[in-house]
Amino acid sequence: MPSPLLVAVAWVAIALGVGCAVEIVYDMYGRGFRQRMTIMEAVWPVTALYLGPVATWGYRRFGRPMSGRWQRDHDVDTAPDRPAWATTAVGVSHCGAGCTLGDIGAEFAVFALGLTVAGTALWAEMLSDFTVALALGIVFQYFAIAPMRGLGLRSGLAQAAKVDVLSLVSFEIGLFAWMALMWFVFFPDPHLSPLSPVYWLFMQIGMIIGFATAWPTNAWLIRRGIKEPM
């Protein structure tokens, strides 16, 4: 079983992620830094759930300038240009937000329903995570791509799926590899439950790994013009 120290660290990490997410939401809705691209109002706080203060810094550095209030305060009509790495990072966070929400919902559902595949909950978790994350990811991409390209529902969803499948798979490769280590190496008996804070500490780490494995794919998609810069 996880040590008391690890449990305490987990609670701190979870509280820090939730606190950062709440602060970003308050900044957008309480202070008026609403995003020009509405979907980013979900992406930034969800990203903070696993990147914590790093997401807060990224939001203040690259998210706030995308708001009408920031541009009015600085007497400009557009946000300043971002470096290429920042454009890629925001693109990965957009993909990662759908994965994160899908993983959170699917993990609890699999646990509550006692689902297994081939007698193992891990495979049920991965299958459910991927399915829900893909659905959410396509929705996230649709609300990013369709308004910018003026696409209808059918063509917008098709383009969103084209972009999101590659991005999501690259994110989940890193996350699923880490989940396998959690299951077979770090906590083989007994396995961690989603009711344990340590489970979500390790999932935060897995999502950071997924962020890293999704980076090259997103850089390529943006560079080729397949994925719109967020």
C-alpha positions as CSV (number, residue, x, y, z in Angstrom):
1,M,0.0,0.0,0.0
2,P,1.2,3.6,-0.6
3,S,3.1,5.1,2.3
4,P,1.5,7.9,4.3
5,L,4.1,10.3,2.9
6,L,3.2,9.4,-0.7
7,V,-0.5,9.9,0.2
8,A,0.3,13.3,1.6
9,V,2.3,14.3,-1.5
10,A,-0.6,13.1,-3.7
11,W,-3.2,15.2,-1.8
12,V,-0.9,18.3,-2.2
13,A,-0.4,17.6,-5.9
14,I,-4.2,17.2,-6.4
15,A,-5.0,20.3,-4.4
16,L,-2.4,22.3,-6.3
17,G,-3.8,21.2,-9.7
18,V,-7.4,22.0,-8.7
19,G,-6.4,25.3,-7.1
20,C,-4.6,26.4,-10.3
21,A,-7.6,25.3,-12.4
22,V,-10.0,27.3,-10.2
23,E,-7.7,30.4,-10.3
24,I,-7.7,30.3,-14.2
25,V,-11.4,30.0,-14.3
26,Y,-11.8,32.9,-11.9
27,D,-9.4,35.0,-14.0
28,M,-11.4,34.4,-17.1
29,Y,-14.9,34.8,-15.7
30,G,-14.3,36.9,-12.6
31,R,-11.7,39.3,-14.0
32,G,-13.0,39.3,-17.5
33,F,-10.2,37.7,-19.5
34,R,-12.5,35.7,-21.6
35,Q,-10.9,33.8,-24.5
36,R,-11.6,34.6,-28.1
37,M,-11.7,30.9,-28.8
38,T,-14.3,29.7,-26.4
39,I,-13.1,26.1,-26.2
40,M,-9.8,27.4,-24.7
41,E,-11.8,28.4,-21.6
42,A,-12.1,24.6,-20.9
43,V,-8.6,23.7,-22.1
44,W,-6.6,26.0,-19.8
45,P,-8.2,24.9,-16.5
46,V,-8.2,21.2,-17.5
47,T,-4.5,21.4,-18.4
48,A,-3.9,22.9,-14.9
49,L,-5.3,19.8,-13.3
50,Y,-2.0,17.9,-14.2
51,L,0.5,20.7,-15.1
52,G,-0.5,22.9,-12.1
53,P,1.6,26.1,-11.8
54,V,3.2,25.5,-15.2
55,A,-0.3,25.7,-16.8
56,T,-1.0,28.9,-14.8
57,W,2.2,30.4,-16.1
58,G,1.4,29.3,-19.7
59,Y,-2.1,30.7,-19.4
60,R,-0.9,34.1,-18.2
61,R,1.8,34.3,-20.7
62,F,0.0,33.0,-23.8
63,G,-3.7,32.6,-22.9
64,R,-4.5,36.0,-21.4
65,P,-3.2,37.9,-24.5
66,M,-5.9,36.1,-26.5
67,S,-8.7,37.8,-24.5
68,G,-10.4,41.0,-25.6
69,R,-9.8,42.6,-22.3
70,W,-6.0,42.0,-22.4
71,Q,-5.9,43.5,-25.9
72,R,-8.0,46.5,-24.8
73,D,-5.8,47.0,-21.8
74,H,-2.7,47.0,-23.9
75,D,-4.3,49.1,-26.7
76,V,-3.7,46.4,-29.4
77,D,-6.0,44.6,-31.8
78,T,-4.4,41.2,-31.8
79,A,-2.3,39.1,-29.5
80,P,1.5,39.2,-29.8
81,D,3.1,36.5,-31.9
82,R,4.0,33.3,-30.0
83,P,7.3,31.4,-30.5
84,A,6.8,28.1,-32.3
85,W,7.3,26.1,-29.1
86,A,4.5,27.9,-27.4
87,T,2.2,27.3,-30.3
88,T,3.0,23.6,-30.1
89,A,2.5,23.5,-26.4
90,V,-0.9,25.1,-26.6
91,G,-1.9,22.7,-29.4
92,V,-0.8,19.7,-27.2
93,S,-2.8,21.1,-24.2
94,H,-5.9,21.3,-26.4
95,C,-5.5,17.6,-27.2
96,G,-4.5,16.7,-23.7
97,A,-7.6,18.4,-22.3
98,G,-9.9,16.0,-24.1
99,C,-7.8,13.1,-23.0
100,T,-7.7,14.2,-19.4
101,L,-11.5,14.7,-19.1
102,G,-12.0,11.3,-20.9
103,D,-9.6,9.6,-18.6
104,I,-11.2,11.0,-15.4
105,G,-14.7,10.0,-16.4
106,A,-13.8,6.6,-17.8
107,E,-11.6,5.6,-14.9
108,F,-14.4,6.2,-12.4
109,A,-17.0,4.5,-14.6
110,V,-14.9,1.4,-15.1
111,F,-14.2,1.2,-11.3
112,A,-17.9,1.8,-10.4
113,L,-19.2,-0.8,-12.8
114,G,-16.5,-3.3,-12.1
115,L,-15.6,-3.7,-15.8
116,T,-12.8,-5.9,-17.0
117,V,-11.4,-7.1,-20.4
118,A,-9.7,-10.5,-20.5
119,G,-10.2,-10.5,-16.8
120,T,-8.2,-7.4,-16.2
121,A,-9.5,-3.9,-15.3
122,L,-6.5,-2.2,-16.9
123,W,-7.5,-3.2,-20.4
124,A,-11.0,-2.0,-19.7
125,E,-9.6,1.3,-18.4
126,M,-7.5,1.8,-21.5
127,L,-10.3,0.9,-23.9
128,S,-12.8,3.2,-22.1
129,D,-10.2,6.0,-21.7
130,F,-9.4,5.9,-25.4
131,T,-13.1,5.8,-26.5
132,V,-14.3,8.6,-24.3
133,A,-11.2,10.7,-24.9
134,L,-11.5,10.3,-28.7
135,A,-15.1,11.5,-28.6
136,L,-14.3,14.5,-26.4
137,G,-11.2,15.2,-28.4
138,I,-13.2,15.4,-31.7
139,V,-15.7,17.7,-30.0
140,F,-12.8,19.9,-28.8
141,Q,-11.2,20.0,-32.2
142,Y,-14.6,20.7,-33.9
143,F,-15.1,23.8,-31.8
144,A,-11.6,25.0,-32.7
145,I,-11.5,24.1,-36.4
146,A,-15.1,24.8,-37.5
147,P,-15.3,28.5,-36.5
148,M,-11.9,29.3,-38.0
149,R,-12.5,27.5,-41.3
150,G,-16.2,28.2,-41.6
151,L,-17.1,24.5,-41.8
152,G,-20.5,22.9,-41.3
153,L,-21.3,20.2,-38.8
154,R,-20.4,17.2,-41.1
155,S,-17.3,18.5,-42.7
156,G,-16.2,20.1,-39.4
157,L,-16.5,16.8,-37.5
158,A,-14.6,15.0,-40.3
159,Q,-11.7,17.4,-40.2
160,A,-11.7,17.3,-36.4
161,A,-11.5,13.5,-36.5
162,K,-8.6,13.7,-39.0
163,V,-6.6,16.0,-36.7
164,D,-7.5,14.5,-33.4
165,V,-6.9,10.8,-34.0
166,L,-3.1,11.2,-34.6
167,S,-2.8,13.7,-31.7
168,L,-4.8,11.6,-29.3
169,V,-3.0,8.4,-30.1
170,S,0.4,10.0,-29.5
171,F,-0.8,11.4,-26.2
172,E,-2.3,8.0,-25.1
173,I,0.8,6.1,-26.0
174,G,2.7,7.9,-23.2
175,L,-0.1,7.8,-20.7
176,F,-1.0,4.1,-21.4
177,A,2.7,3.0,-21.1
178,W,2.8,4.7,-17.7
179,M,-0.5,3.1,-16.6
180,A,0.9,-0.3,-17.5
181,L,3.9,0.4,-15.2
182,M,1.5,1.5,-12.5
183,W,-0.4,-1.8,-12.8
184,F,2.4,-4.3,-13.3
185,V,5.4,-2.7,-11.7
186,F,4.7,0.0,-9.1
187,F,1.5,-1.3,-7.6
188,P,1.0,-4.9,-8.8
189,D,-0.8,-6.2,-5.6
190,P,-3.0,-4.7,-4.6
191,H,-3.6,-2.4,-7.5
192,L,-4.4,1.2,-6.9
193,S,-8.0,2.3,-7.0
194,P,-9.3,5.6,-8.5
195,L,-10.5,6.3,-5.0
196,S,-6.9,6.7,-3.9
197,P,-5.2,10.1,-4.2
198,V,-2.0,8.3,-5.1
199,Y,-3.8,6.9,-8.2
200,W,-4.4,10.5,-9.4
201,L,-0.9,11.6,-8.5
202,F,0.4,8.9,-10.8
203,M,-2.2,9.8,-13.4
204,Q,-0.9,13.4,-13.3
205,I,2.5,12.1,-14.1
206,G,1.2,9.9,-16.8
207,M,-0.6,12.9,-18.4
208,I,2.7,14.9,-18.3
209,I,4.3,11.9,-20.1
210,G,1.5,11.9,-22.6
211,F,2.0,15.6,-23.2
212,A,5.6,14.9,-24.1
213,T,4.8,12.0,-26.4
214,A,2.2,14.1,-28.2
215,W,4.6,17.0,-28.8
216,P,6.2,15.8,-32.0
217,T,2.9,14.9,-33.6
218,N,1.3,18.2,-32.8
219,A,4.4,20.1,-34.0
220,W,4.1,18.2,-37.3
221,L,0.3,18.7,-37.6
222,I,0.6,22.5,-37.0
223,R,3.6,22.9,-39.3
224,R,1.8,21.1,-42.1
225,G,-1.3,23.2,-41.6
226,I,-3.4,20.2,-40.7
227,K,-4.1,21.5,-37.2
228,E,-5.0,25.1,-36.5
229,P,-2.8,27.0,-34.0
230,M,-4.9,27.6,-30.9
